[in-house]
Structures are given as structure tokens and as C-alpha cells.
Amino acid sequence: MQKKSLTVWMFIVVTILSVGVDTAAGKKQSQQEQLQETEKYISWQRQKIEDSYIGRSIDLRLRAEGEIRLLEVADKAIYRPLDVQAEVAETVLQINGSETVPYGRFEITTATSPKRFAVAQSRIAEVKNDILAKYEWEAVTLEKLKRYALTVGLIELEKRLKENVLAAKPEPTHGVITGIVYAEEKPSAIIDGQIVHEGETIHNVTVAKIHRDKIEFQKNDKRWKQKVRETPEAFWQ
């Protein structure tokens, strides 16, 4: 699997580096096409960001609404029994003041029931306000993140992509050694982005011998040595 991946990588690199120098008109046309593709890509990214934040905003709102609905369920489940307790204590059991009478497992008082009811009602109102305040804060934060992504992040990305398209490309060269991987059994080197070994040929030049710090090349009856990043000999042409 590793060898296959390496082969694919070598193919991509060699394909890129083997492209010849275009004419001025050809370069301009190619740049225009790349710029158009860049703009399409940025437009696609912008729509993707918009859709993503719309989805996140909807999820945020639904979550807040769900929490409030649960709060309303708790409201009904808690307040109604307290209200009934107070009503029963006042009208049915005819309890006055803070007098208590056993009623099943509960002690009902006309003094405490309304207070418990009011405390519970106040607490639920506080929690509801907290939920709404949190939702508002998260919604504002989400909007800020969206605005930053669209007006800063995406703009910077578009700028870098277009600068890369318009940047002057170096002329392709033959025989540039960018690295040597030395080993006693099978040393290798990277020449023009391609991995080569002793005895192999690249650009009609044979890799005669790979040393630790240089490589010996041969082409026809010419033989020479060359180090990493050293200017290639004319024999490569």
C-alpha cells in the first residue's frame, strides 16, 4: 500500500513538473480559467457557510424552545397540585391561619401553600429568563462567527488562492537534486521531484552512483558529480 501511494505521489509530482513553458497567451488564458474556478469555489464555500450557520441557528432555536416546553410541563406539574392544596385547605377543610391538618401524606396550610406556589412560579420565571438570555447570547455569537467566516476567513482564502494563481511560476528545470536517502544496500535520491535509484534513468541521464552527499551521473560518454541543490550541468539539456 505504501509503495502504491508513493507511486501515485511520484506520478502527480512528475506530471506537474513535466509541464513545459506555455506561451504568454496560453498562460493568460490558463490564469483566467483558474481565476474563474477560484471564484466558483469561493462562491460554493460562501453558500456552504451560509447553509451551515442557518442549520446551526435553527438547532439553537429548537433547543431553546424545547427547554422552555419542558419548563412549562414542570410548571403545570408543580403549580397545579400546590394550587389544589391551597384551595382544599381553604374551602374544603376550612383551615384558617397556619393551622395544619393531616391530608393523606401531606400537611396542607393556607399560609405555606401560596408561598410555595409563588416561590415555584418565581423560580420557573427565572429559569425561563436564563434560557432566553442564553439563547440570545448564543445567537449573537453565532452571527458574529458567521460574519467573520464570510468577511474575513473567506476573503483571506480567496486572496491567497488568487495570488497563487497569478504568482510567477519558476521555469521547469532538469537535474535538480532535492534530497538523498543514503543506505548501503539501496540508496535513493529525489531528482526533479522523482525518486530514483542507482542504475535508473531520468531525462536520458543515468544515475551511476549515489553517495552520501552527491550523485554521479552519466550521459553517453560524459560523467559528472552533482550535490543537492547544486545547479545542474549542461549535460542535462
Backbone as numpy.savetxt, mean C-alpha at the origin, in Angstrom:
# Nx Ny Nz CAx CAy CAz Cx Cy Cz
13.49 -23.78 -9.58 12.66 -22.58 -9.58 13.53 -21.33 -9.58
14.62 -21.36 -8.78 15.50 -20.20 -8.72 16.18 -19.98 -10.06
16.62 -21.10 -10.72 17.27 -20.97 -12.01 16.33 -20.40 -13.05
15.06 -20.84 -12.99 14.06 -20.34 -13.94 13.83 -18.85 -13.74
13.71 -18.41 -12.46 13.51 -17.00 -12.17 14.68 -16.18 -12.64
15.89 -16.71 -12.45 17.09 -16.02 -12.88 17.11 -15.86 -14.39
16.69 -16.93 -15.09 16.65 -16.87 -16.55 15.69 -15.81 -17.02
14.51 -15.74 -16.38 13.52 -14.74 -16.74 14.06 -13.34 -16.50
14.73 -13.16 -15.34 15.31 -11.86 -15.02 16.35 -11.48 -16.04
17.22 -12.44 -16.43 18.25 -12.18 -17.43 17.62 -11.78 -18.75
16.54 -12.48 -19.11 15.87 -12.18 -20.38 15.33 -10.75 -20.38
14.71 -10.37 -19.25 14.15 -9.01 -19.17 15.25 -7.98 -19.27
16.33 -8.17 -18.51 17.42 -7.20 -18.51 18.07 -7.11 -19.87
18.35 -8.27 -20.47 19.00 -8.27 -21.79 18.10 -7.62 -22.82
16.79 -7.91 -22.72 15.86 -7.31 -23.67 15.87 -5.79 -23.56
15.89 -5.29 -22.31 15.91 -3.84 -22.12 17.20 -3.24 -22.61
18.32 -3.85 -22.30 19.62 -3.28 -22.63 20.00 -3.46 -24.10
19.30 -4.37 -24.78 19.65 -4.63 -26.17 18.91 -3.71 -27.14
18.02 -2.85 -26.60 17.30 -1.91 -27.47 18.27 -0.88 -28.02
18.25 -0.67 -29.28 19.17 0.28 -29.91 18.74 1.71 -29.73
19.55 2.60 -30.21 19.24 4.03 -30.10 18.19 4.38 -31.16
17.06 4.95 -30.70 16.01 5.35 -31.65 16.39 6.65 -32.32
15.70 6.94 -33.39 15.86 8.25 -34.02 15.20 9.28 -33.14
15.49 10.59 -33.37 14.92 11.65 -32.54 13.40 11.62 -32.62
12.86 11.43 -33.83 11.41 11.38 -33.99 10.83 10.18 -33.28
11.53 9.05 -33.39 11.07 7.83 -32.73 11.05 7.98 -31.23
12.06 8.63 -30.68 12.12 8.87 -29.24 10.96 9.74 -28.79
10.71 10.80 -29.56 9.65 11.72 -29.19 8.30 11.02 -29.19
8.07 10.20 -30.23 6.82 9.47 -30.31 6.70 8.49 -29.15
7.79 7.80 -28.84 7.78 6.85 -27.75 7.51 7.55 -26.42
8.10 8.71 -26.21 7.88 9.47 -24.99 6.43 9.91 -24.86
5.85 10.37 -25.98 4.45 10.79 -25.96 3.55 9.63 -25.58
3.83 8.47 -26.13 3.03 7.29 -25.81 3.17 6.92 -24.33
4.40 6.99 -23.83 4.63 6.67 -22.42 3.96 7.68 -21.50
4.00 8.95 -21.91 3.34 9.99 -21.10 1.83 9.77 -21.07
1.26 9.38 -22.21 -0.17 9.10 -22.26 -0.52 7.90 -21.38
0.33 6.88 -21.42 0.11 5.71 -20.56 0.23 6.10 -19.09
1.16 6.99 -18.80 1.33 7.46 -17.42 0.08 8.17 -16.95
-0.46 9.04 -17.79 -1.67 9.78 -17.43 -2.86 8.83 -17.23
-2.95 7.82 -18.06 -4.02 6.81 -17.90 -3.86 6.08 -16.57
-2.61 5.75 -16.25 -2.35 5.05 -15.01 -2.70 5.91 -13.80
-2.33 7.19 -13.85 -2.63 8.11 -12.75 -4.14 8.29 -12.61
-4.84 8.37 -13.75 -6.30 8.50 -13.72 -6.93 7.27 -13.08
-6.40 6.11 -13.43 -6.90 4.86 -12.85 -6.64 4.82 -11.35
-5.44 5.27 -10.94 -5.11 5.31 -9.52 -6.01 6.29 -8.77
-6.31 7.43 -9.41 -7.18 8.43 -8.77 -8.57 7.84 -8.52
-9.11 7.16 -9.52 -10.43 6.54 -9.36 -10.39 5.46 -8.29
-9.28 4.74 -8.26 -9.12 3.68 -7.26 -9.11 4.26 -5.85
-8.42 5.39 -5.68 -8.38 6.06 -4.37 -9.77 6.56 -3.99
-10.46 7.18 -4.96 -11.82 7.68 -4.70 -12.72 6.55 -4.24
-12.71 5.44 -4.98 -13.57 4.30 -4.64 -13.22 3.72 -3.28
-11.92 3.65 -3.00 -11.47 3.10 -1.73 -11.98 3.92 -0.56
-11.87 5.25 -0.66 -12.29 6.10 0.45 -13.81 6.20 0.55
-14.51 6.04 -0.56 -15.97 5.98 -0.49 -16.38 4.74 0.29
-15.75 3.62 -0.02 -16.05 2.38 0.70 -15.73 2.48 2.18
-14.59 3.09 2.50 -14.21 3.23 3.91 -15.15 4.18 4.65
-15.61 5.20 3.94 -16.54 6.16 4.56 -17.88 5.49 4.85
-18.34 4.67 3.92 -19.61 3.95 4.12 -19.49 2.98 5.29
-18.37 2.26 5.35 -18.15 1.32 6.45 -18.14 2.05 7.79
-17.52 3.22 7.81 -17.45 4.01 9.04 -18.84 4.44 9.49
-19.64 4.93 8.54 -21.00 5.38 8.88 -21.86 4.22 9.35
-21.79 3.08 8.65 -22.59 1.91 9.03 -22.20 1.40 10.42
-20.90 1.47 10.72 -20.45 1.03 12.05 -21.01 1.92 13.14
-20.98 3.24 12.90 -21.53 4.18 13.89 -23.03 3.97 14.06
-23.74 3.78 12.94 -25.18 3.56 13.02 -25.49 2.26 13.76
-24.66 1.24 13.52 -24.87 -0.04 14.21 -24.68 0.10 15.71
-23.67 0.87 16.13 -23.44 1.07 17.55 -24.60 1.84 18.20
-25.13 2.81 17.47 -26.27 3.58 18.00 -27.51 2.70 18.10
-27.71 1.81 17.10 -28.87 0.90 17.17 -28.76 -0.02 18.37
-27.55 -0.51 18.64 -27.37 -1.35 19.82 -27.65 -0.57 21.09
-27.30 0.70 21.07 -27.55 1.56 22.22 -29.05 1.75 22.43
-29.79 1.89 21.33 -31.24 2.05 21.42 -31.90 0.78 21.93
-31.34 -0.38 21.55 -31.86 -1.64 22.08 -31.65 -1.70 23.59
-30.46 -1.28 24.01 -30.17 -1.25 25.45 -31.10 -0.27 26.15
-31.38 0.83 25.48 -32.27 1.86 26.04 -33.64 1.25 26.33
-34.19 0.54 25.36 -35.51 -0.06 25.52 -35.48 -1.17 26.58
-34.37 -1.93 26.58 -34.29 -3.06 27.50 -34.13 -2.62 28.95
-33.51 -1.44 29.15 -33.23 -0.99 30.51 -34.30 -0.05 31.04
-34.65 0.93 30.21 -35.56 1.98 30.71 -36.96 1.46 31.00
-37.45 0.62 30.14 -38.83 0.18 30.30 -39.05 -0.54 31.63
-38.20 -1.49 32.01 -38.39 -2.13 33.32 -38.31 -1.13 34.47
-37.40 -0.16 34.40 -37.30 0.83 35.46 -38.57 1.68 35.54
-39.08 2.05 34.39 -40.30 2.85 34.35 -41.47 2.05 34.93
-41.52 0.78 34.58 -42.59 -0.09 35.10 -42.47 -0.21 36.61
-41.23 -0.36 37.07 -41.03 -0.47 38.52 -41.59 0.76 39.24
-41.25 1.93 38.69 -41.72 3.16 39.33 -43.24 3.25 39.29
-43.81 2.85 38.15 -45.27 2.93 38.00 -45.97 1.96 38.95
-45.43 0.76 39.02 -46.02 -0.24 39.92 -45.91 0.22 41.37
-44.76 0.77 41.71 -44.57 1.22 43.09 -45.53 2.35 43.46
-45.82 3.21 42.51 -46.64 4.37 42.78 -48.12 4.06 42.75
-48.59 3.31 41.76 -50.04 3.13 41.55 -50.57 1.80 42.08
-49.79 0.76 41.90 -50.30 -0.56 42.29 -50.02 -0.85 43.76
-48.75 -0.65 44.16 -48.39 -0.99 45.53 -48.61 0.16 46.50
-48.87 1.37 45.93 -49.16 2.54 46.74 -48.07 2.79 47.78
-46.83 2.82 47.27 -45.69 3.09 48.15 -45.41 4.57 48.11
-45.21 5.19 49.23 -44.94 6.60 49.30 -43.53 6.84 49.84
-42.96 7.94 49.43 -41.64 8.30 49.93 -40.60 7.28 49.53
-39.76 6.88 50.48 -38.68 5.92 50.20 -38.99 4.56 50.80
-40.27 4.34 51.13 -40.68 3.06 51.71 -40.47 1.95 50.68
-39.99 0.79 51.12 -39.73 -0.34 50.21 -40.62 -1.51 50.54
-40.99 -2.25 49.52 -41.79 -3.46 49.67 -41.20 -4.53 48.78
-40.96 -5.72 49.29 -40.44 -6.80 48.43 -41.40 -7.05 47.27
-40.82 -7.15 46.07 -41.65 -7.43 44.89 -40.87 -8.43 44.04
-41.16 -9.71 44.29 -40.36 -10.74 43.64 -38.95 -10.69 44.20
-37.94 -10.56 43.32 -36.54 -10.50 43.72 -36.06 -9.06 43.86
-36.90 -8.08 43.54 -36.49 -6.67 43.54 -37.15 -5.90 44.67
-36.45 -4.86 45.11 -37.04 -3.91 46.02 -37.33 -2.64 45.23
-38.57 -2.23 45.19 -38.98 -1.10 44.38 -39.25 0.08 45.28
-38.70 1.23 44.91 -38.95 2.44 45.69 -39.32 3.55 44.74
-40.24 4.38 45.18 -40.62 5.52 44.35 -39.50 6.55 44.33
-38.58 6.49 45.27 -37.50 7.46 45.32 -36.34 7.06 44.42
-36.00 5.77 44.43 -34.81 5.32 43.68 -35.11 5.02 42.22
-36.28 4.53 41.87 -36.57 4.15 40.50 -36.41 5.30 39.52
-37.00 6.46 39.77 -36.82 7.59 38.84 -35.36 8.01 38.74
-34.64 7.94 39.85 -33.23 8.32 39.82 -32.43 7.35 38.95
-32.70 6.06 39.16 -32.01 5.05 38.33 -32.34 5.26 36.86
-33.60 5.56 36.60 -34.04 5.80 35.23 -33.29 7.00 34.63
-33.21 8.08 35.39 -32.55 9.30 34.91 -31.06 9.09 34.69
-30.42 8.35 35.63 -28.98 8.08 35.49 -28.71 7.24 34.24
-29.53 6.21 34.05 -29.36 5.35 32.87 -29.58 6.14 31.58
-30.62 6.98 31.59 -30.92 7.79 30.41 -29.78 8.76 30.10
-29.23 9.36 31.13 -28.12 10.29 30.96 -26.88 9.57 30.43
-26.64 8.39 30.98 -25.46 7.63 30.55 -25.57 7.22 29.09
-26.73 6.76 28.68 -26.92 6.36 27.29 -26.77 7.55 26.36
-27.26 8.70 26.79 -27.10 9.92 25.98 -25.62 10.27 25.83
-24.84 10.10 26.89 -23.41 10.38 26.84 -22.70 9.45 25.86
-23.04 8.16 25.95 -22.42 7.18 25.05 -22.77 7.48 23.60
-24.02 7.86 23.37 -24.45 8.20 22.00 -23.67 9.40 21.48
-23.49 10.40 22.33 -22.71 11.58 21.93 -21.26 11.20 21.64
-20.72 10.29 22.45 -19.34 9.83 22.23 -19.21 9.12 20.88
-20.21 8.30 20.55 -20.19 7.57 19.27 -20.24 8.56 18.11
-21.12 9.54 18.20 -21.25 10.53 17.13 -19.99 11.38 17.01
-19.40 11.76 18.15 -18.17 12.56 18.13 -17.03 11.76 17.52
-16.93 10.48 17.86 -15.89 9.63 17.30 -16.08 9.46 15.80
-17.34 9.29 15.40 -17.64 9.16 13.97 -17.24 10.42 13.21
-17.58 11.58 13.76 -17.23 12.84 13.11 -15.71 12.99 12.99
-14.99 12.64 14.05 -13.53 12.76 14.04 -12.92 11.82 13.01
-13.39 10.58 12.98 -12.86 9.61 12.02 -13.21 10.00 10.59
-14.41 10.57 10.40 -14.81 11.00 9.06 -13.92 12.15 8.57
-13.62 13.09 9.46 -12.74 14.21 9.10 -11.34 13.71 8.81
-10.84 12.79 9.63 -9.51 12.21 9.41 -9.45 11.47 8.08
-10.51 10.72 7.79 -10.56 9.98 6.52 -10.54 10.92 5.33
-11.26 12.02 5.44 -11.29 13.01 4.36 -9.92 13.65 4.17
-9.21 13.91 5.26 -7.86 14.47 5.17 -6.90 13.49 4.49
-7.00 12.21 4.85 -6.15 11.19 4.23 -6.43 11.08 2.73
-7.70 11.14 2.39 -8.09 11.08 0.98 -7.53 12.28 0.22
-7.68 13.47 0.80 -7.20 14.68 0.15 -5.68 14.65 -0.02
-4.98 14.14 0.99 -3.52 14.03 0.91 -3.12 13.04 -0.19
-3.82 11.91 -0.24 -3.50 10.89 -1.24 -3.69 11.43 -2.66
-4.73 12.25 -2.85 -5.03 12.76 -4.19 -4.18 13.97 -4.57
-3.94 14.86 -3.62 -3.27 16.13 -3.95 -1.78 16.13 -3.68
-1.28 15.16 -2.92 0.15 15.11 -2.63 0.77 13.80 -3.15
0.30 12.69 -2.59 0.88 11.40 -2.97 0.77 11.10 -4.46
-0.44 11.27 -5.01 -0.66 10.96 -6.43 0.07 11.94 -7.33
0.11 13.21 -6.94 0.82 14.22 -7.74 2.31 13.91 -7.78
2.88 13.53 -6.62 4.30 13.19 -6.57 4.59 11.97 -7.43
3.70 10.98 -7.38 3.89 9.78 -8.19 3.87 10.13 -9.67
2.90 10.95 -10.10 2.81 11.36 -11.51 4.07 12.12 -11.92
4.55 12.99 -11.05 5.75 13.78 -11.36 6.95 12.87 -11.57
7.14 11.91 -10.66 8.30 11.01 -10.77 8.22 10.15 -12.03
7.01 9.65 -12.33 6.85 8.81 -13.52 7.14 9.59 -14.80
6.65 10.82 -14.88 6.87 11.62 -16.08 8.33 12.06 -16.19
8.95 12.37 -15.06 10.37 12.72 -15.09 11.20 11.55 -15.58
10.82 10.36 -15.18 11.55 9.17 -15.61 11.40 8.95 -17.12
10.20 9.24 -17.64 9.99 9.10 -19.08 10.82 10.10 -19.86
10.87 11.35 -19.37 11.55 12.42 -20.09 13.06 12.46 -19.83
13.51 11.74 -18.82 14.95 11.76 -18.50 15.76 11.16 -19.64
16.93 11.73 -19.86 17.82 11.24 -20.92 18.28 9.83 -20.58
18.14 8.94 -21.52 18.55 7.55 -21.32 20.00 7.37 -21.79
20.82 6.69 -21.03 22.21 6.47 -21.46 22.28 5.60 -22.71
23.26 5.89 -23.52 23.44 5.10 -24.74 23.84 3.67 -24.37
23.27 2.69 -25.04 23.63 1.30 -24.75 25.10 1.03 -25.06
25.73 0.26 -24.21 27.14 -0.08 -24.40 27.33 -1.58 -24.43
28.46 -2.01 -24.94 28.83 -3.42 -24.96 30.07 -3.61 -24.11
30.02 -4.65 -23.27 31.21 -5.01 -22.52 31.38 -4.36 -21.17
30.31 -3.84 -20.57 30.42 -3.23 -19.25 30.27 -4.32 -18.17
31.32 -4.49 -17.37 31.29 -5.47 -16.28 30.75 -4.77 -15.05
29.64 -5.24 -14.53 29.05 -4.63 -13.34 29.26 -5.47 -12.08
29.77 -6.68 -12.23 30.00 -7.50 -11.05 30.70 -8.80 -11.38
31.47 -9.31 -10.40 32.14 -10.60 -10.53 31.80 -11.44 -9.30
31.30 -12.63 -9.53 31.04 -13.58 -8.44 32.07 -14.69 -8.58
33.13 -14.58 -7.79 34.24 -15.51 -7.96 34.05 -16.76 -7.12
34.32 -17.91 -7.73 34.30 -19.21 -7.06 35.30 -20.11 -7.77
35.91 -21.01 -7.03 36.95 -21.87 -7.61 36.38 -22.74 -8.73
35.21 -23.28 -8.52 34.66 -24.23 -9.49 34.00 -23.53 -10.67
33.10 -22.60 -10.40 32.35 -21.99 -11.49 32.14 -20.50 -11.25
33.16 -19.70 -11.49 32.99 -18.26 -11.31 32.06 -17.69 -12.37
31.45 -16.58 -12.05 30.53 -15.94 -13.00 30.70 -14.43 -12.93
30.12 -13.75 -13.90 30.20 -12.30 -13.92 28.93 -11.75 -14.57
28.68 -10.47 -14.30 27.53 -9.79 -14.91 28.07 -8.78 -15.91
27.76 -9.01 -17.16 28.22 -8.14 -18.25 27.00 -7.65 -19.01
26.85 -6.34 -19.09 25.68 -5.74 -19.74 24.38 -6.32 -19.19
24.37 -6.57 -17.88 23.17 -7.07 -17.23 22.93 -8.55 -17.41
23.85 -9.26 -18.07 23.68 -10.68 -18.33 24.71 -11.49 -17.54
24.28 -12.57 -16.92 25.19 -13.44 -16.17 25.89 -14.39 -17.13
27.20 -14.40 -17.08 28.00 -15.26 -17.98 29.02 -16.05 -17.18
29.49 -17.14 -17.77 30.50 -17.98 -17.16 31.67 -18.14 -18.12
32.74 -18.74 -17.63 33.92 -18.96 -18.47 33.56 -19.84 -19.67
34.06 -19.46 -20.83 33.80 -20.22 -22.05 32.57 -19.76 -22.81
31.73 -18.94 -22.19 30.53 -18.46 -22.86 30.85 -17.22 -23.70
29.95 -16.91 -24.63 30.15 -15.80 -25.54 29.05 -14.77 -25.38
29.44 -13.51 -25.42 28.48 -12.41 -25.36 28.94 -11.33 -26.33
28.06 -10.90 -27.22 28.38 -9.91 -28.26 29.58 -10.37 -29.10
29.63 -11.67 -29.38 30.72 -12.25 -30.18 32.08 -12.17 -29.49
32.08 -11.96 -28.18 33.31 -11.94 -27.40 33.25 -13.11 -26.42
34.34 -13.88 -26.35 34.39 -15.05 -25.47 34.94 -14.68 -24.10
34.28 -15.18 -23.05 34.78 -14.99 -21.68 35.82 -16.07 -21.45
37.10 -15.70 -21.62 38.18 -16.69 -21.54 38.49 -17.10 -20.11
38.61 -16.14 -19.20 38.99 -16.45 -17.83 38.43 -15.39 -16.88
37.82 -15.85 -15.78 37.29 -14.94 -14.77 38.18 -14.99 -13.53
38.77 -13.85 -13.22 39.59 -13.73 -12.01 38.78 -13.04 -10.92
39.39 -12.86 -9.75 38.70 -12.22 -8.65 38.36 -10.76 -8.94
39.25 -10.07 -9.62 39.08 -8.63 -9.83 39.06 -8.21 -11.29
39.14 -9.18 -12.20 39.14 -8.84 -13.63 38.73 -10.06 -14.44
38.51 -9.80 -15.73 38.11 -10.87 -16.65 38.96 -10.79 -17.90
39.35 -11.96 -18.41 40.08 -12.03 -19.68 39.07 -12.36 -20.79
39.12 -11.55 -21.85 38.24 -11.74 -22.99 39.06 -12.07 -24.24
38.36 -12.68 -25.18 39.02 -13.00 -26.44 38.02 -12.86 -27.59
38.49 -12.21 -28.65 37.69 -12.08 -29.86 38.63 -12.23 -31.04
38.41 -13.30 -31.81 39.32 -13.67 -32.90 40.72 -13.86 -32.33
41.70 -13.10 -32.80 43.07 -13.25 -32.30 43.41 -12.20 -31.25
42.44 -11.44 -30.81 42.67 -10.40 -29.80 42.29 -10.92 -28.42
43.14 -10.65 -27.43 42.88 -11.06 -26.05 43.22 -9.89 -25.12
42.34 -9.58 -24.19 42.58 -8.46 -23.29 41.92 -8.72 -21.92
42.32 -7.90 -20.94 41.79 -7.98 -19.58 40.99 -6.72 -19.27
39.99 -6.89 -18.43 39.13 -5.75 -18.11 38.58 -5.90 -16.69
38.56 -4.78 -15.95 38.07 -4.79 -14.57 36.63 -4.29 -14.51
36.04 -4.44 -13.32 34.65 -4.00 -13.10 34.54 -2.49 -13.31
33.53 -2.08 -14.06 33.23 -0.67 -14.36 34.29 0.00 -15.22
35.22 -0.75 -15.69 36.25 -0.16 -16.55 35.68 0.05 -17.96
36.13 1.11 -18.62 35.66 1.41 -19.97 35.99 0.25 -20.90
34.99 -0.28 -21.61 35.24 -1.43 -22.50 36.24 -1.09 -23.62
36.99 -2.11 -24.00 37.93 -1.96 -25.11 37.17 -1.82 -26.43
37.83 -1.29 -27.40 37.20 -1.11 -28.73 36.89 -2.44 -29.40
37.53 -3.51 -28.91 37.31 -4.83 -29.52 35.85 -5.29 -29.37
35.12 -4.68 -28.42 33.73 -5.08 -28.22 32.83 -4.65 -29.37
33.22 -3.60 -30.08 32.39 -3.07 -31.17 32.42 -3.98 -32.39
